[in-house]
Amino acid sequence: MKKTKLIIILCLALAACKNETKPEINLEENRAKSYDANDGFITMKGDFIYYADAAVLQTQNEIYGVVIDDNMHQLEEQVKPFKKEPTDMVPVTLRVKKFEKPKGEEGWQYRVEIKEILKVEAPNPNKEDIIKLAN
């Protein structure tokens, strides 16, 4: 009698258990929320390139000139291992200060000054929007 009660309790306990899946946590979203919204900086994700004397951040919607300073050079050092050629663009996520370029200067309408490097990713090797010239 005790064994049957024990078996019934075990069966009920196992039937009551649910296979709950944990929700997927988006680190980028949480990281962006953790910053003070009134600090004047924004989080941007795009492709970064530094070549010769110009640095550019290309997002999905716009292209920005990047202020060349210590933070930009630090980002360039982190990006180098992912480049196969000097003209390769590397996906990055940054905290930046966005502002308009001074009147009379050449370049893109907006510039960004890097305040913090959040993430540097390896480029997608299957990306087919690259044009290479051959001799």
TORTI-187818 format. One record per residue: residue in three letters; y, z, x of N, C-alpha, C, O, CB in turn; residue number from 1. Coordinates in steps of 0.05 Angstrom, whole numbers, plus 5000, padded with zeros to 4 digits. Glycine has a CB too. Layout:
// TORTI-187818
R  ALA  Y  Z  X  Y  Z  X  Y  Z  X  Y  Z  X  Y  Z  X  NUM .
...
END
This chain:
// TORTI-187818
R  MET  4976  5000  5016  5000  5000  5000  5025  5000  5017  5044  4986  5012  5000  5024  4981  1 .
R  LYS  5025  5016  5039  5048  5018  5056  5052  4991  5071  5074  4982  5075  5045  5040  5076  2 .
R  LYS  5029  4978  5078  5031  4952  5092  5043  4931  5074  5059  4915  5084  5003  4944  5102  3 .
R  THR  5036  4930  5049  5047  4910  5031  5077  4914  5026  5092  4895  5025  5032  4910  5004  4 .
R  LYS  5085  4940  5024  5114  4945  5021  5129  4936  5046  5151  4925  5044  5118  4976  5016  5 .
R  LEU  5118  4942  5069  5130  4934  5094  5133  4903  5096  5153  4893  5105  5114  4945  5118  6 .
R  ILE  5112  4889  5088  5112  4860  5089  5132  4849  5070  5146  4829  5076  5084  4849  5083  7 .
R  ILE  5135  4861  5046  5154  4851  5026  5183  4856  5036  5200  4839  5033  5150  4866  4999  8 .
R  ILE  5188  4879  5048  5214  4885  5059  5221  4866  5082  5244  4856  5083  5216  4914  5069  9 .
R  LEU  5203  4860  5099  5208  4842  5121  5213  4814  5110  5231  4800  5120  5183  4841  5140  10 .
R  CYS  5198  4805  5090  5203  4779  5078  5230  4777  5066  5244  4757  5069  5181  4772  5057  11 .
R  LEU  5239  4798  5051  5265  4798  5039  5287  4798  5060  5308  4785  5057  5268  4823  5020  12 .
R  ALA  5283  4813  5081  5303  4815  5103  5306  4788  5116  5329  4779  5122  5295  4836  5124  13 .
R  LEU  5284  4774  5121  5286  4748  5134  5298  4727  5116  5312  4709  5125  5258  4739  5143  14 .
R  ALA  5292  4729  5090  5303  4710  5070  5333  4714  5067  5348  4695  5061  5289  4713  5043  15 .
R  ALA  5342  4739  5070  5371  4745  5067  5387  4735  5091  5412  4732  5088  5374  4775  5063  16 .
R  CYS  5375  4731  5114  5390  4722  5137  5399  4693  5133  5384  4677  5123  5372  4724  5163  17 .
R  LYS  5423  4688  5141  5434  4661  5139  5438  4650  5168  5443  4664  5186  5460  4660  5123  18 .
R  ASN  5436  4624  5170  5442  4611  5195  5472  4603  5194  5479  4580  5187  5424  4586  5200  19 .
R  GLU  5489  4621  5202  5517  4616  5202  5525  4603  5228  5517  4612  5250  5534  4642  5197  20 .
R  THR  5540  4581  5226  5549  4568  5251  5577  4579  5257  5594  4582  5238  5549  4537  5247  21 .
R  LYS  5582  4583  5281  5609  4593  5289  5628  4570  5289  5621  4547  5297  5608  4606  5318  22 .
R  PRO  5652  4574  5279  5672  4553  5279  5680  4545  5307  5681  4561  5325  5697  4561  5263  23 .
R  GLU  5684  4519  5311  5691  4509  5337  5720  4517  5343  5738  4513  5327  5688  4478  5339  24 .
R  ILE  5725  4527  5367  5751  4536  5374  5765  4514  5390  5755  4505  5410  5750  4563  5391  25 .
R  ASN  5789  4507  5381  5805  4487  5395  5823  4501  5415  5843  4513  5407  5821  4469  5375  26 .
R  LEU  5816  4500  5441  5831  4514  5461  5859  4504  5464  5878  4520  5468  5817  4512  5488  27 .
R  GLU  5863  4478  5461  5890  4467  5464  5908  4477  5441  5931  4484  5446  5889  4436  5463  28 .
R  GLU  5898  4478  5417  5913  4488  5395  5920  4517  5398  5943  4525  5394  5898  4484  5368  29 .
R  ASN  5901  4533  5407  5906  4562  5411  5926  4566  5434  5943  4584  5433  5880  4577  5417  30 .
R  ARG  5923  4550  5455  5941  4553  5478  5969  4546  5470  5988  4560  5478  5931  4534  5501  31 .
R  ALA  5973  4525  5454  5999  4517  5445  6011  4539  5427  6036  4543  5428  5998  4491  5430  32 .
R  LYS  5996  4552  5411  6005  4573  5393  6013  4598  5408  6029  4614  5398  5985  4579  5372  33 .
R  SER  6002  4602  5432  6006  4627  5446  6034  4628  5460  6041  4649  5470  5985  4630  5467  34 .
R  TYR  6048  4606  5460  6074  4606  5472  6096  4611  5451  6093  4606  5428  6079  4579  5486  35 .
R  ASP  6118  4622  5460  6140  4628  5443  6152  4601  5434  6160  4585  5450  6162  4645  5457  36 .
R  ALA  6154  4597  5408  6164  4572  5397  6194  4568  5403  6204  4546  5400  6159  4571  5367  37 .
R  ASN  6208  4589  5411  6237  4587  5415  6244  4586  5445  6267  4590  5452  6251  4611  5403  38 .
R  ASP  6225  4580  5462  6231  4579  5491  6242  4552  5500  6251  4549  5523  6206  4585  5507  39 .
R  GLY  6243  4532  5482  6255  4506  5488  6236  4487  5501  6244  4464  5506  6278  4510  5506  40 .
R  PHE  6211  4495  5506  6192  4478  5519  6173  4467  5498  6169  4479  5477  6176  4493  5541  41 .
R  ILE  6162  4443  5503  6142  4432  5485  6117  4425  5500  6118  4420  5524  6154  4407  5470  42 .
R  THR  6095  4424  5486  6069  4417  5498  6065  4387  5493  6066  4377  5471  6045  4433  5486  43 .
R  MET  6060  4372  5515  6055  4343  5513  6029  4336  5526  6022  4347  5547  6079  4328  5526  44 .
R  LYS  6016  4317  5514  5991  4306  5525  5995  4276  5529  6004  4262  5511  5966  4312  5507  45 .
R  GLY  5988  4267  5553  5992  4239  5559  5980  4231  5586  5966  4247  5599  6021  4231  5558  46 .
R  ASP  5986  4207  5595  5976  4197  5620  5999  4199  5641  6021  4190  5636  5966  4168  5618  47 .
R  PHE  5992  4210  5664  6012  4214  5685  6007  4196  5709  5984  4191  5716  6012  4244  5694  48 .
R  ILE  6029  4186  5720  6027  4171  5745  6051  4176  5762  6074  4179  5752  6024  4140  5739  49 .
R  TYR  6046  4179  5788  6068  4181  5808  6062  4160  5829  6042  4160  5842  6070  4210  5820  50 .
R  TYR  6081  4142  5832  6077  4120  5851  6104  4115  5866  6124  4111  5853  6068  4094  5837  51 .
R  ALA  6103  4117  5892  6127  4113  5909  6148  4134  5903  6146  4157  5911  6138  4084  5906  52 .
R  ASP  6168  4126  5888  6190  4145  5882  6195  4148  5852  6217  4156  5844  6215  4136  5895  53 .
R  ALA  6175  4143  5835  6178  4145  5806  6154  4159  5794  6131  4154  5802  6182  4118  5793  54 .
R  ALA  6159  4177  5775  6138  4191  5761  6141  4186  5731  6164  4186  5721  6138  4221  5767  55 .
R  VAL  6119  4180  5717  6120  4173  5689  6099  4189  5674  6077  4193  5684  6117  4143  5685  56 .
R  LEU  6106  4197  5649  6087  4209  5631  6087  4191  5606  6107  4188  5592  6094  4239  5623  57 .
R  GLN  6064  4179  5600  6061  4161  5577  6044  4175  5556  6021  4181  5560  6048  4134  5585  58 .
R  THR  6057  4181  5533  6043  4192  5510  6035  4170  5491  6039  4146  5498  6061  4214  5495  59 .
R  GLN  6023  4177  5468  6015  4156  5449  6039  4141  5439  6037  4117  5433  6000  4168  5426  60 .
R  ASN  6062  4154  5436  6085  4142  5423  6108  4134  5441  6124  4117  5433  6095  4160  5403  61 .
R  GLU  6109  4145  5465  6133  4140  5481  6126  4143  5511  6106  4154  5519  6155  4159  5473  62 .
R  ILE  6145  4133  5527  6143  4136  5556  6166  4153  5566  6189  4148  5557  6142  4108  5571  63 .
R  TYR  6161  4172  5583  6182  4190  5593  6183  4188  5624  6162  4186  5637  6176  4219  5584  64 .
R  GLY  6207  4189  5634  6210  4192  5663  6206  4222  5669  6214  4239  5654  6238  4182  5672  65 .
R  VAL  6194  4228  5692  6188  4255  5699  6207  4263  5722  6210  4248  5742  6158  4259  5707  66 .
R  VAL  6220  4286  5719  6237  4296  5740  6220  4303  5765  6200  4316  5763  6253  4322  5731  67 .
R  ILE  6228  4292  5788  6213  4297  5812  6222  4323  5825  6244  4325  5835  6217  4273  5833  68 .
R  ASP  6205  4343  5823  6210  4370  5835  6184  4382  5845  6164  4367  5846  6224  4388  5813  69 .
R  ASP  6184  4407  5851  6160  4420  5861  6137  4420  5841  6114  4415  5849  6166  4449  5869  70 .
R  ASN  6142  4424  5816  6121  4424  5795  6109  4396  5793  6084  4393  5789  6132  4432  5768  71 .
R  MET  6125  4375  5795  6114  4348  5794  6096  4342  5818  6075  4330  5815  6137  4327  5793  72 .
R  HIS  6104  4351  5842  6088  4348  5865  6062  4364  5863  6041  4355  5873  6103  4356  5891  73 .
R  GLN  6063  4387  5851  6039  4403  5847  6020  4389  5828  5996  4389  5833  6047  4432  5836  74 .
R  LEU  6031  4377  5807  6014  4361  5789  6002  4337  5803  5978  4331  5799  6030  4351  5765  75 .
R  GLU  6017  4324  5820  6006  4301  5835  5983  4309  5853  5964  4294  5855  6029  4289  5852  76 .
R  GLU  5984  4333  5864  5962  4343  5881  5937  4348  5864  5914  4342  5873  5970  4369  5896  77 .
R  GLN  5940  4357  5839  5918  4362  5822  5906  4336  5811  5882  4335  5804  5926  4380  5798  78 .
R  VAL  5923  4316  5809  5914  4290  5798  5900  4272  5818  5883  4257  5811  5939  4275  5787  79 .
R  LYS  5906  4275  5844  5896  4258  5865  5865  4256  5865  5855  4233  5868  5904  4269  5891  80 .
R  PRO  5850  4277  5861  5820  4274  5861  5809  4256  5840  5787  4245  5842  5807  4301  5859  81 .
R  PHE  5824  4251  5818  5815  4235  5796  5823  4205  5799  5814  4188  5784  5826  4245  5770  82 .
R  LYS  5840  4199  5818  5849  4172  5822  5831  4156  5840  5822  4166  5861  5878  4172  5834  83 .
R  LYS  5824  4132  5832  5809  4114  5849  5828  4095  5864  5822  4087  5887  5789  4097  5832  84 .
R  GLU  5850  4089  5851  5871  4072  5863  5898  4086  5859  5901  4102  5840  5871  4043  5850  85 .
R  PRO  5918  4080  5875  5944  4094  5873  5958  4089  5846  5975  4105  5838  5962  4085  5895  86 .
R  THR  5951  4068  5832  5964  4061  5807  5948  4071  5782  5956  4065  5760  5967  4032  5805  87 .
R  ASP  5927  4087  5786  5912  4098  5763  5928  4120  5749  5941  4136  5762  5885  4109  5773  88 .
R  MET  5926  4120  5723  5939  4141  5706  5918  4161  5699  5895  4154  5693  5953  4128  5681  89 .
R  VAL  5926  4187  5699  5907  4209  5694  5917  4225  5670  5940  4232  5668  5904  4227  5719  90 .
R  PRO  5898  4231  5651  5906  4247  5627  5913  4275  5635  5898  4288  5650  5883  4247  5607  91 .
R  VAL  5936  4285  5625  5944  4312  5630  5956  4325  5605  5964  4311  5586  5966  4313  5653  92 .
R  THR  5956  4351  5605  5970  4367  5584  5990  4385  5598  5982  4400  5616  5949  4383  5565  93 .
R  LEU  6015  4384  5589  6037  4397  5603  6055  4412  5584  6057  4405  5561  6053  4378  5620  94 .
R  ARG  6068  4433  5594  6091  4445  5580  6115  4434  5594  6118  4437  5618  6090  4477  5580  95 .
R  VAL  6133  4422  5578  6156  4408  5590  6182  4415  5575  6182  4425  5553  6152  4378  5590  96 .
R  LYS  6204  4409  5589  6230  4410  5577  6239  4381  5574  6241  4367  5594  6251  4427  5594  97 .
R  LYS  6245  4372  5549  6252  4344  5544  6282  4342  5541  6294  4359  5527  6237  4333  5519  98 .
R  PHE  6294  4321  5553  6323  4317  5550  6329  4288  5554  6312  4273  5565  6339  4335  5571  99 .
R  GLU  6353  4279  5546  6361  4251  5549  6370  4246  5577  6380  4264  5590  6383  4244  5529  100 .
R  LYS  6366  4222  5586  6375  4215  5613  6405  4213  5614  6418  4207  5593  6362  4188  5623  101 .
R  PRO  6418  4218  5636  6447  4216  5638  6456  4187  5633  6442  4168  5640  6457  4225  5666  102 .
R  LYS  6479  4184  5621  6490  4158  5615  6495  4143  5641  6504  4155  5661  6517  4160  5599  103 .
R  GLY  6490  4117  5641  6495  4101  5665  6472  4100  5684  6473  4084  5703  6519  4111  5678  104 .
R  GLU  6451  4116  5681  6428  4115  5698  6407  4097  5687  6404  4094  5663  6417  4143  5703  105 .
R  GLU  6391  4085  5705  6369  4068  5696  6345  4086  5689  6343  4109  5698  6361  4048  5718  106 .
R  GLY  6327  4075  5673  6303  4089  5666  6299  4092  5637  6314  4081  5621  6303  4116  5679  107 .
R  TRP  6279  4108  5630  6272  4112  5602  6293  4130  5589  6306  4146  5602  6244  4124  5599  108 .
R  GLN  6295  4128  5562  6315  4143  5548  6312  4173  5551  6332  4187  5553  6314  4135  5518  109 .
R  TYR  6287  4182  5551  6283  4211  5554  6268  4218  5580  6253  4202  5590  6266  4221  5530  110 .
R  ARG  6274  4241  5590  6261  4251  5614  6248  4278  5607  6256  4291  5588  6281  4254  5637  111 .
R  VAL  6228  4285  5623  6215  4311  5620  6215  4325  5647  6210  4313  5667  6187  4308  5608  112 .
R  GLU  6219  4351  5645  6217  4368  5669  6193  4385  5665  6191  4400  5646  6244  4385  5674  113 .
R  ILE  6174  4384  5683  6149  4399  5681  6154  4428  5686  6165  4436  5707  6127  4388  5701  114 .
R  LYS  6146  4445  5667  6149  4474  5669  6122  4487  5675  6121  4508  5689  6161  4485  5644  115 .
R  GLU  6100  4475  5664  6074  4487  5668  6053  4466  5665  6054  4449  5647  6069  4511  5649  116 .
R  ILE  6033  4466  5682  6010  4448  5681  5988  4462  5666  5977  4482  5676  6001  4438  5710  117 .
R  LEU  5980  4452  5643  5960  4465  5627  5932  4454  5633  5913  4469  5634  5965  4462  5597  118 .
R  LYS  5930  4427  5636  5904  4415  5639  5906  4388  5652  5924  4372  5647  5890  4412  5611  119 .
R  VAL  5887  4382  5670  5885  4356  5683  5856  4347  5678  5837  4361  5684  5891  4357  5714  120 .
R  GLU  5853  4323  5666  5826  4313  5659  5820  4288  5675  5837  4274  5685  5825  4307  5628  121 .
R  ALA  5794  4282  5676  5785  4258  5689  5790  4234  5670  5786  4237  5646  5754  4259  5696  122 .
R  PRO  5799  4212  5680  5804  4188  5663  5777  4178  5651  5756  4182  5663  5817  4166  5679  123 .
R  ASN  5779  4166  5628  5756  4155  5614  5748  4129  5629  5763  4110  5630  5763  4148  5584  124 .
R  PRO  5724  4128  5641  5716  4105  5656  5710  4080  5638  5709  4058  5648  5691  4111  5672  125 .
R  ASN  5707  4085  5612  5701  4063  5594  5726  4051  5581  5724  4033  5564  5682  4072  5572  126 .
R  LYS  5749  4061  5589  5774  4051  5577  5778  4022  5585  5777  4015  5609  5798  4069  5586  127 .
R  GLU  5783  4005  5566  5785  3976  5571  5813  3965  5569  5816  3941  5564  5767  3962  5552  128 .
R  ASP  5834  3981  5573  5861  3971  5571  5874  3968  5599  5898  3968  5601  5878  3990  5554  129 .
R  ILE  5857  3965  5619  5867  3961  5646  5864  3932  5654  5844  3919  5651  5852  3979  5666  130 .
R  ILE  5886  3921  5665  5886  3894  5674  5888  3894  5705  5906  3907  5716  5910  3877  5662  131 .
R  LYS  5869  3882  5718  5869  3880  5747  5871  3851  5755  5859  3833  5744  5843  3893  5759  132 .
R  LEU  5888  3847  5775  5892  3820  5786  5874  3815  5810  5871  3833  5827  5921  3815  5793  133 .
R  ALA  5862  3793  5811  5844  3786  5834  5855  3762  5848  5870  3746  5837  5815  3780  5824  134 .
R  ASN  5848  3760  5873  5858  3737  5890  5841  3713  5885  5845  3692  5897  5858  3743  5919  135 .
END
